[in-house]
Amino acid sequence: GKPNLVITLPWSAPEILRLERHTEKSDIYSLGITYWELAARNRPYENHANDNIRASVLAGNRLPMPENTPANFRVVINKCWAQEPQDRPSSSEIIQMVEKCMQIQGNLFSMFWWDVGGTYHEPQSPELNPVRVIPRPKAEPLKSSSQVKLKTTTKSGIP
């Protein structure tokens, strides 16, 4: 028989809802929903019926962007949950976009500096803003497969 498809509907990309092939871009869509969760501090599509979620996503509708979401992070979210997979960024492009957001905002945490009452506040002092973007060293490409050292493990995970 056919295998059963198990999905987490609120995070599922339109192509998954159309029962098309899953790709890296499907995961990028899900990441956009996760970023929205960070901005909204809420679960996506909470209290919405599954049929309504599916119809809305397939029609190209998206969750309302929280008012206090920084503009640069809003762009990242919107690109991640583009309707067509080819319009979504790659994972390496997302890393660059998020690093740029962090440089503009100070750090990822300051993008979501909320008090319990839901009011957004910019951090006022450096000690409240301790995370810094550190450039990653560029990796050199492997010249041959002999440079790869594999570590074998047993079923228990012990080498």
Rosetta constraint file for C-alpha pairs under 8 A:
AtomPair CA 7 CA 12 HARMONIC 6.86 0.50
AtomPair CA 8 CA 12 HARMONIC 6.18 0.50
AtomPair CA 9 CA 50 HARMONIC 7.24 0.50
AtomPair CA 9 CA 53 HARMONIC 7.64 0.50
AtomPair CA 9 CA 54 HARMONIC 7.46 0.50
AtomPair CA 10 CA 33 HARMONIC 7.83 0.50
AtomPair CA 10 CA 44 HARMONIC 6.04 0.50
AtomPair CA 10 CA 45 HARMONIC 6.37 0.50
AtomPair CA 10 CA 53 HARMONIC 7.03 0.50
AtomPair CA 11 CA 29 HARMONIC 7.40 0.50
AtomPair CA 11 CA 30 HARMONIC 4.75 0.50
AtomPair CA 11 CA 31 HARMONIC 7.97 0.50
AtomPair CA 11 CA 33 HARMONIC 5.95 0.50
AtomPair CA 11 CA 34 HARMONIC 7.66 0.50
AtomPair CA 11 CA 44 HARMONIC 7.90 0.50
AtomPair CA 12 CA 16 HARMONIC 6.15 0.50
AtomPair CA 12 CA 17 HARMONIC 6.76 0.50
AtomPair CA 12 CA 26 HARMONIC 7.37 0.50
AtomPair CA 12 CA 29 HARMONIC 7.35 0.50
AtomPair CA 12 CA 30 HARMONIC 6.13 0.50
AtomPair CA 13 CA 17 HARMONIC 6.54 0.50
AtomPair CA 13 CA 26 HARMONIC 5.43 0.50
AtomPair CA 13 CA 27 HARMONIC 7.76 0.50
AtomPair CA 13 CA 29 HARMONIC 5.62 0.50
AtomPair CA 13 CA 30 HARMONIC 6.61 0.50
AtomPair CA 13 CA 57 HARMONIC 7.86 0.50
AtomPair CA 13 CA 81 HARMONIC 7.65 0.50
AtomPair CA 13 CA 83 HARMONIC 7.97 0.50
AtomPair CA 14 CA 18 HARMONIC 6.30 0.50
AtomPair CA 14 CA 57 HARMONIC 6.18 0.50
AtomPair CA 14 CA 58 HARMONIC 5.50 0.50
AtomPair CA 14 CA 83 HARMONIC 6.63 0.50
AtomPair CA 14 CA 84 HARMONIC 7.87 0.50
AtomPair CA 15 CA 19 HARMONIC 6.33 0.50
AtomPair CA 15 CA 20 HARMONIC 5.22 0.50
AtomPair CA 15 CA 21 HARMONIC 7.16 0.50
AtomPair CA 15 CA 22 HARMONIC 7.53 0.50
AtomPair CA 15 CA 26 HARMONIC 7.41 0.50
AtomPair CA 15 CA 84 HARMONIC 7.94 0.50
AtomPair CA 15 CA 85 HARMONIC 7.80 0.50
AtomPair CA 16 CA 20 HARMONIC 5.41 0.50
AtomPair CA 16 CA 21 HARMONIC 6.83 0.50
AtomPair CA 16 CA 22 HARMONIC 6.40 0.50
AtomPair CA 16 CA 26 HARMONIC 7.34 0.50
AtomPair CA 17 CA 54 HARMONIC 6.88 0.50
AtomPair CA 17 CA 58 HARMONIC 7.46 0.50
AtomPair CA 22 CA 26 HARMONIC 5.90 0.50
AtomPair CA 23 CA 27 HARMONIC 7.00 0.50
AtomPair CA 24 CA 28 HARMONIC 6.44 0.50
AtomPair CA 24 CA 90 HARMONIC 7.87 0.50
AtomPair CA 25 CA 29 HARMONIC 6.39 0.50
AtomPair CA 25 CA 85 HARMONIC 5.38 0.50
AtomPair CA 25 CA 86 HARMONIC 7.45 0.50
AtomPair CA 25 CA 88 HARMONIC 6.44 0.50
AtomPair CA 25 CA 89 HARMONIC 7.62 0.50
AtomPair CA 25 CA 90 HARMONIC 7.09 0.50
AtomPair CA 26 CA 30 HARMONIC 6.58 0.50
AtomPair CA 26 CA 85 HARMONIC 6.84 0.50
AtomPair CA 27 CA 31 HARMONIC 6.19 0.50
AtomPair CA 28 CA 32 HARMONIC 6.32 0.50
AtomPair CA 28 CA 80 HARMONIC 5.59 0.50
AtomPair CA 28 CA 81 HARMONIC 7.30 0.50
AtomPair CA 28 CA 88 HARMONIC 7.05 0.50
AtomPair CA 28 CA 89 HARMONIC 7.43 0.50
AtomPair CA 28 CA 90 HARMONIC 7.44 0.50
AtomPair CA 28 CA 91 HARMONIC 7.16 0.50
AtomPair CA 29 CA 33 HARMONIC 6.59 0.50
AtomPair CA 29 CA 80 HARMONIC 5.03 0.50
AtomPair CA 29 CA 81 HARMONIC 4.50 0.50
AtomPair CA 29 CA 82 HARMONIC 7.23 0.50
AtomPair CA 29 CA 88 HARMONIC 7.51 0.50
AtomPair CA 30 CA 34 HARMONIC 6.30 0.50
AtomPair CA 30 CA 80 HARMONIC 7.90 0.50
AtomPair CA 30 CA 81 HARMONIC 7.48 0.50
AtomPair CA 31 CA 35 HARMONIC 6.11 0.50
AtomPair CA 31 CA 80 HARMONIC 6.94 0.50
AtomPair CA 32 CA 36 HARMONIC 6.19 0.50
AtomPair CA 32 CA 76 HARMONIC 7.54 0.50
AtomPair CA 32 CA 77 HARMONIC 4.87 0.50
AtomPair CA 32 CA 78 HARMONIC 7.31 0.50
AtomPair CA 32 CA 79 HARMONIC 7.83 0.50
AtomPair CA 32 CA 80 HARMONIC 4.74 0.50
AtomPair CA 32 CA 81 HARMONIC 5.42 0.50
AtomPair CA 33 CA 37 HARMONIC 6.31 0.50
AtomPair CA 33 CA 44 HARMONIC 7.17 0.50
AtomPair CA 33 CA 77 HARMONIC 7.44 0.50
AtomPair CA 33 CA 81 HARMONIC 7.14 0.50
AtomPair CA 34 CA 38 HARMONIC 6.51 0.50
AtomPair CA 35 CA 39 HARMONIC 6.39 0.50
AtomPair CA 35 CA 77 HARMONIC 6.39 0.50
AtomPair CA 36 CA 40 HARMONIC 5.91 0.50
AtomPair CA 36 CA 44 HARMONIC 7.80 0.50
AtomPair CA 36 CA 65 HARMONIC 7.36 0.50
AtomPair CA 36 CA 77 HARMONIC 6.63 0.50
AtomPair CA 37 CA 41 HARMONIC 5.31 0.50
AtomPair CA 37 CA 42 HARMONIC 5.45 0.50
AtomPair CA 37 CA 43 HARMONIC 5.98 0.50
AtomPair CA 37 CA 44 HARMONIC 6.52 0.50
AtomPair CA 38 CA 42 HARMONIC 7.58 0.50
AtomPair CA 38 CA 112 HARMONIC 7.43 0.50
AtomPair CA 39 CA 66 HARMONIC 6.49 0.50
AtomPair CA 39 CA 69 HARMONIC 6.00 0.50
AtomPair CA 39 CA 112 HARMONIC 6.42 0.50
AtomPair CA 40 CA 65 HARMONIC 7.58 0.50
AtomPair CA 40 CA 66 HARMONIC 5.53 0.50
AtomPair CA 42 CA 46 HARMONIC 7.84 0.50
AtomPair CA 44 CA 63 HARMONIC 7.41 0.50
AtomPair CA 45 CA 53 HARMONIC 6.93 0.50
AtomPair CA 45 CA 63 HARMONIC 7.42 0.50
AtomPair CA 48 CA 52 HARMONIC 6.58 0.50
AtomPair CA 48 CA 53 HARMONIC 6.52 0.50
AtomPair CA 49 CA 53 HARMONIC 6.35 0.50
AtomPair CA 50 CA 54 HARMONIC 6.18 0.50
AtomPair CA 51 CA 55 HARMONIC 6.12 0.50
AtomPair CA 52 CA 56 HARMONIC 5.96 0.50
AtomPair CA 53 CA 57 HARMONIC 6.13 0.50
AtomPair CA 54 CA 58 HARMONIC 6.09 0.50
AtomPair CA 55 CA 59 HARMONIC 6.08 0.50
AtomPair CA 56 CA 60 HARMONIC 6.50 0.50
AtomPair CA 56 CA 61 HARMONIC 5.27 0.50
AtomPair CA 56 CA 62 HARMONIC 7.40 0.50
AtomPair CA 57 CA 61 HARMONIC 5.32 0.50
AtomPair CA 57 CA 62 HARMONIC 6.46 0.50
AtomPair CA 60 CA 83 HARMONIC 5.99 0.50
AtomPair CA 65 CA 69 HARMONIC 7.13 0.50
AtomPair CA 65 CA 74 HARMONIC 7.52 0.50
AtomPair CA 68 CA 120 HARMONIC 6.83 0.50
AtomPair CA 69 CA 73 HARMONIC 6.78 0.50
AtomPair CA 69 CA 74 HARMONIC 6.17 0.50
AtomPair CA 69 CA 111 HARMONIC 7.44 0.50
AtomPair CA 69 CA 112 HARMONIC 7.78 0.50
AtomPair CA 70 CA 74 HARMONIC 6.13 0.50
AtomPair CA 70 CA 111 HARMONIC 6.58 0.50
AtomPair CA 71 CA 75 HARMONIC 6.43 0.50
AtomPair CA 72 CA 76 HARMONIC 6.76 0.50
AtomPair CA 72 CA 101 HARMONIC 5.96 0.50
AtomPair CA 73 CA 77 HARMONIC 6.35 0.50
AtomPair CA 73 CA 98 HARMONIC 7.48 0.50
AtomPair CA 73 CA 101 HARMONIC 6.25 0.50
AtomPair CA 74 CA 78 HARMONIC 6.15 0.50
AtomPair CA 75 CA 79 HARMONIC 6.12 0.50
AtomPair CA 76 CA 80 HARMONIC 6.16 0.50
AtomPair CA 76 CA 94 HARMONIC 7.36 0.50
AtomPair CA 76 CA 97 HARMONIC 6.73 0.50
AtomPair CA 76 CA 98 HARMONIC 7.43 0.50
AtomPair CA 77 CA 81 HARMONIC 6.37 0.50
AtomPair CA 78 CA 82 HARMONIC 6.26 0.50
AtomPair CA 79 CA 87 HARMONIC 7.30 0.50
AtomPair CA 79 CA 88 HARMONIC 5.51 0.50
AtomPair CA 79 CA 89 HARMONIC 6.64 0.50
AtomPair CA 80 CA 88 HARMONIC 5.25 0.50
AtomPair CA 80 CA 89 HARMONIC 6.41 0.50
AtomPair CA 81 CA 88 HARMONIC 6.90 0.50
AtomPair CA 82 CA 87 HARMONIC 6.00 0.50
AtomPair CA 82 CA 88 HARMONIC 5.70 0.50
AtomPair CA 83 CA 87 HARMONIC 7.47 0.50
AtomPair CA 84 CA 88 HARMONIC 7.11 0.50
AtomPair CA 89 CA 93 HARMONIC 5.71 0.50
AtomPair CA 89 CA 94 HARMONIC 6.30 0.50
AtomPair CA 90 CA 94 HARMONIC 6.32 0.50
AtomPair CA 91 CA 95 HARMONIC 6.35 0.50
AtomPair CA 92 CA 96 HARMONIC 6.49 0.50
AtomPair CA 93 CA 97 HARMONIC 6.20 0.50
AtomPair CA 94 CA 98 HARMONIC 5.98 0.50
AtomPair CA 95 CA 99 HARMONIC 6.04 0.50
AtomPair CA 96 CA 100 HARMONIC 6.17 0.50
AtomPair CA 97 CA 101 HARMONIC 6.24 0.50
AtomPair CA 98 CA 102 HARMONIC 6.14 0.50
AtomPair CA 99 CA 103 HARMONIC 6.21 0.50
AtomPair CA 99 CA 133 HARMONIC 6.89 0.50
AtomPair CA 100 CA 104 HARMONIC 6.21 0.50
AtomPair CA 101 CA 105 HARMONIC 5.92 0.50
AtomPair CA 101 CA 107 HARMONIC 7.62 0.50
AtomPair CA 101 CA 108 HARMONIC 7.52 0.50
AtomPair CA 102 CA 106 HARMONIC 5.28 0.50
AtomPair CA 102 CA 107 HARMONIC 4.23 0.50
AtomPair CA 102 CA 108 HARMONIC 5.31 0.50
AtomPair CA 102 CA 111 HARMONIC 7.95 0.50
AtomPair CA 102 CA 133 HARMONIC 7.00 0.50
AtomPair CA 103 CA 107 HARMONIC 6.47 0.50
AtomPair CA 103 CA 133 HARMONIC 6.91 0.50
AtomPair CA 105 CA 110 HARMONIC 6.49 0.50
AtomPair CA 105 CA 111 HARMONIC 6.20 0.50
AtomPair CA 106 CA 110 HARMONIC 6.59 0.50
AtomPair CA 106 CA 129 HARMONIC 7.25 0.50
AtomPair CA 106 CA 131 HARMONIC 7.87 0.50
AtomPair CA 106 CA 132 HARMONIC 7.22 0.50
AtomPair CA 107 CA 111 HARMONIC 6.88 0.50
AtomPair CA 107 CA 129 HARMONIC 7.10 0.50
AtomPair CA 107 CA 131 HARMONIC 5.90 0.50
AtomPair CA 107 CA 132 HARMONIC 6.28 0.50
AtomPair CA 107 CA 133 HARMONIC 7.33 0.50
AtomPair CA 108 CA 112 HARMONIC 7.37 0.50
AtomPair CA 108 CA 131 HARMONIC 7.98 0.50
AtomPair CA 109 CA 113 HARMONIC 6.49 0.50
AtomPair CA 109 CA 129 HARMONIC 7.69 0.50
AtomPair CA 110 CA 122 HARMONIC 6.57 0.50
AtomPair CA 110 CA 123 HARMONIC 6.55 0.50
AtomPair CA 110 CA 129 HARMONIC 6.95 0.50
AtomPair CA 112 CA 120 HARMONIC 7.29 0.50
AtomPair CA 113 CA 120 HARMONIC 5.65 0.50
AtomPair CA 113 CA 121 HARMONIC 5.46 0.50
AtomPair CA 113 CA 122 HARMONIC 6.27 0.50
AtomPair CA 113 CA 123 HARMONIC 7.11 0.50
AtomPair CA 114 CA 118 HARMONIC 5.71 0.50
AtomPair CA 114 CA 119 HARMONIC 5.45 0.50
AtomPair CA 114 CA 120 HARMONIC 4.49 0.50
AtomPair CA 114 CA 121 HARMONIC 5.97 0.50
AtomPair CA 115 CA 119 HARMONIC 5.58 0.50
AtomPair CA 115 CA 120 HARMONIC 6.67 0.50
AtomPair CA 115 CA 121 HARMONIC 7.46 0.50
AtomPair CA 123 CA 128 HARMONIC 6.09 0.50
AtomPair CA 123 CA 129 HARMONIC 6.59 0.50
AtomPair CA 124 CA 128 HARMONIC 7.27 0.50
AtomPair CA 125 CA 129 HARMONIC 6.88 0.50
AtomPair CA 126 CA 130 HARMONIC 6.42 0.50
AtomPair CA 142 CA 147 HARMONIC 6.69 0.50
AtomPair CA 143 CA 147 HARMONIC 7.41 0.50
AtomPair CA 144 CA 148 HARMONIC 7.96 0.50
AtomPair CA 151 CA 159 HARMONIC 7.30 0.50
AtomPair CA 152 CA 159 HARMONIC 6.06 0.50
AtomPair CA 153 CA 157 HARMONIC 5.34 0.50
AtomPair CA 153 CA 158 HARMONIC 5.43 0.50
AtomPair CA 153 CA 159 HARMONIC 4.19 0.50
AtomPair CA 154 CA 158 HARMONIC 5.55 0.50
AtomPair CA 154 CA 159 HARMONIC 6.11 0.50
